[in-house]
């Protein structure tokens, strides 16, 4: 366990170190293309490097079945879901309570990590579970994007660009994980014991810590 102490400590502290985006440009001086590119980059940054909780969720859905097709199906369900709640929140149709959303995001990571440990195969209903958790994560995205604001003249385009950036960040995480782990180890008989279980235990411990911290913060 001592080998896990430092990475776990870093992971638990990272949300405090990189907790928010900074929009340090004057949008009124940018062209339409530049604004779209700016929000695409912000969406990407919300995953890499700032979105450790979202990265851990994506990795959790990856580890159980590390083939690209099933993981991308789950990631697509996640993207569709978070796009729905993100759009609803930014249009003012729903007002997600941060005090509830943030702990539930942590719980969603814990849930998937535990499922990885106790399940031997990818169940068909996992896509529905990922979709449901994606709705919650979208509310978390809304909190970050609301603090930045969206230009009124290009509201919809900026919102779509942010979502595209988020999706590109997720795909980057999946492809890197597949290249580093899935491609050469995913079919090995020891994959579950040596990769899925240790990784899911580490992710679960981080998520459990975040859950407690977010409930009482």
C-alpha positions in Angstrom: 0.0 0.0 0.0 2.9 2.4 0.6 3.5 2.5 -3.2 0.0 3.9 -3.6 0.4 6.6 -0.9 2.1 9.2 -3.1 0.0 8.9 -6.2 -3.2 8.9 -4.1 -2.1 12.0 -2.2 -1.3 13.8 -5.5 -4.6 12.8 -7.0 -6.6 13.9 -4.0 -4.8 17.3 -4.0 -5.0 18.0 -7.7 -8.6 19.2 -7.7 -7.5 22.0 -5.4 -4.5 22.9 -7.4 -6.3 23.1 -10.8 -9.9 23.7 -9.9 -11.0 26.3 -12.5 -10.5 27.6 -16.0 -9.3 31.1 -16.6 -10.6 33.0 -19.7 -7.9 35.6 -20.1 -9.0 36.9 -23.5 -11.4 39.7 -24.6 -14.0 37.8 -26.6 -15.3 41.0 -28.2 -12.0 41.4 -30.0 -12.0 37.8 -31.4 -13.4 36.6 -34.7 -16.2 33.9 -34.8 -13.6 31.2 -35.7 -11.3 32.4 -32.8 -14.2 32.2 -30.3 -15.1 28.7 -31.4 -11.5 27.6 -31.2 -11.2 29.2 -27.7 -14.2 27.3 -26.3 -13.0 24.1 -28.0 -9.7 24.4 -26.2 -11.5 25.2 -22.9 -13.6 22.0 -23.3 -10.5 20.0 -23.9 -8.7 21.5 -20.9 -11.7 20.6 -18.8 -10.7 17.0 -19.3 -6.9 17.4 -19.9 -5.3 18.5 -17.6 -8.0 19.9 -15.3 -10.7 17.3 -15.1 -9.1 14.5 -13.0 -12.5 13.4 -11.8 -13.8 13.0 -15.3 -10.5 11.3 -16.4 -10.9 8.7 -13.6 -14.5 8.1 -14.7 -13.5 7.5 -18.3 -10.6 5.2 -17.1 -13.0 3.3 -14.9 -15.3 2.5 -17.9 -12.2 1.6 -19.9 -10.5 -0.9 -17.6 -13.3 -3.5 -17.4 -13.4 -4.1 -21.2 -10.3 -2.4 -22.8 -11.4 -2.8 -26.4 -11.9 0.5 -28.3 -15.4 -0.3 -29.7 -17.2 -1.0 -26.4 -15.4 1.8 -24.6 -16.2 4.3 -27.3 -19.9 3.3 -27.2 -19.9 4.0 -23.5 -18.1 7.3 -24.0 -20.6 8.3 -26.7 -23.5 7.6 -24.3 -21.6 9.7 -21.7 -21.1 12.6 -24.1 -24.8 12.6 -25.3 -25.9 12.6 -21.7 -23.6 15.4 -20.4 -24.4 17.5 -23.5 -28.1 17.3 -22.5 -27.8 18.5 -19.0 -25.0 21.0 -19.9 -27.3 22.6 -22.5 -30.3 22.6 -20.2 -28.3 24.2 -17.3 -26.8 26.9 -19.5 -30.2 27.8 -21.1 -31.5 28.2 -17.5 -34.0 25.4 -17.7 -32.5 23.5 -14.8 -30.4 24.8 -11.8 -28.2 22.0 -10.6 -27.2 22.3 -6.9 -23.4 22.1 -6.8 -23.5 20.7 -3.2 -25.3 17.7 -4.5 -23.8 17.3 -8.0 -20.2 17.2 -7.0 -20.5 14.4 -4.4 -22.6 12.4 -6.8 -19.9 12.8 -9.5 -17.5 11.3 -7.0 -19.9 8.5 -6.2 -20.3 7.7 -9.8 -16.6 7.1 -10.1 -16.7 4.9 -7.0 -19.6 2.9 -8.3 -18.0 2.1 -11.6 -14.6 1.3 -9.9 -16.4 -1.2 -7.5 -18.3 -2.7 -10.4 -15.0 -3.3 -12.2 -13.7 -5.2 -9.1 -16.8 -7.4 -8.6 -17.8 -8.0 -12.3 -16.0 -10.3 -14.7 -17.6 -9.0 -17.9 -19.1 -5.9 -19.4 -22.9 -6.0 -18.9 -25.2 -4.6 -21.6 -26.9 -2.3 -19.1 -23.7 -0.5 -18.3 -24.3 1.9 -21.2 -27.5 3.0 -19.5 -25.6 3.4 -16.2 -22.9 5.5 -17.9 -25.6 7.6 -19.6 -27.3 8.3 -16.2 -24.0 9.3 -14.7 -23.3 11.4 -17.8 -26.3 13.5 -17.0 -24.8 14.3 -13.6 -21.4 15.0 -15.0 -22.9 17.4 -17.4 -24.2 19.5 -14.5 -20.6 19.6 -13.2 -19.5 20.9 -16.6 -22.2 23.5 -16.4 -20.7 24.9 -13.2 -17.4 25.4 -14.8 -18.8 26.9 -18.0 -21.2 29.2 -16.2 -18.3 30.7 -14.3 -16.7 31.6 -17.6 -19.8 32.8 -19.4 -20.7 32.4 -23.0 -20.8 35.1 -25.7 -24.5 36.0 -26.4 -24.0 36.4 -30.1 -22.4 32.9 -30.4 -24.0 31.1 -27.5 -25.0 27.9 -29.3 -21.7 27.7 -31.3 -19.6 28.2 -28.2 -21.6 25.6 -26.3 -21.2 23.0 -29.1 -17.5 23.9 -29.3 -17.0 23.3 -25.6 -18.7 19.9 -25.9 -16.5 19.0 -28.9 -13.4 19.9 -26.8 -14.7 17.7 -24.0 -15.2 14.8 -26.4 -11.8 15.2 -27.9 -10.3 15.2 -24.4 -12.2 12.0 -23.5 -11.1 10.3 -26.8 -7.5 11.3 -26.0 -7.7 9.6 -22.6 -9.3 6.4 -24.1 -6.7 6.1 -26.9 -3.8 6.7 -24.6 -5.1 4.1 -22.2 -5.6 1.6 -25.0 -2.1 2.2 -26.3 -0.5 1.9 -22.9 -2.6 -0.9 -21.5 -5.5 -2.3 -23.6 -3.6 -3.1 -26.8 -0.9 -5.4 -25.3 -2.5 -6.5 -22.0 -6.2 -6.5 -22.4 -6.4 -10.1 -23.6 -4.0 -11.6 -21.1 -5.3 -14.0 -18.6 -3.8 -12.0 -15.7 -5.3 -8.7 -16.9 -8.1 -8.7 -14.4 -5.9 -9.5 -11.4 -2.9 -7.3 -12.2 -4.5 -4.3 -13.9 -8.3 -4.0 -13.4 -8.4 -4.7 -9.7 -5.4 -2.6 -8.6 -6.3 0.3 -10.8 -10.0 0.2 -9.7 -9.0 0.0 -6.0 -6.8 3.1 -6.4 -9.6 4.9 -8.3 -12.2 3.8 -5.8 -10.1 5.1 -2.8 -9.7 8.5 -4.5 -13.4 8.7 -5.3 -14.4 7.7 -1.7 -12.1 10.4 -0.4 -13.6 13.0 -2.8 -17.1 11.9 -1.8 -16.5 12.5 1.9 -14.6 15.7 1.2 -17.3 17.2 -1.1 -20.2 16.3 1.3 -18.5 18.1 4.2 -16.8 20.9 2.4 
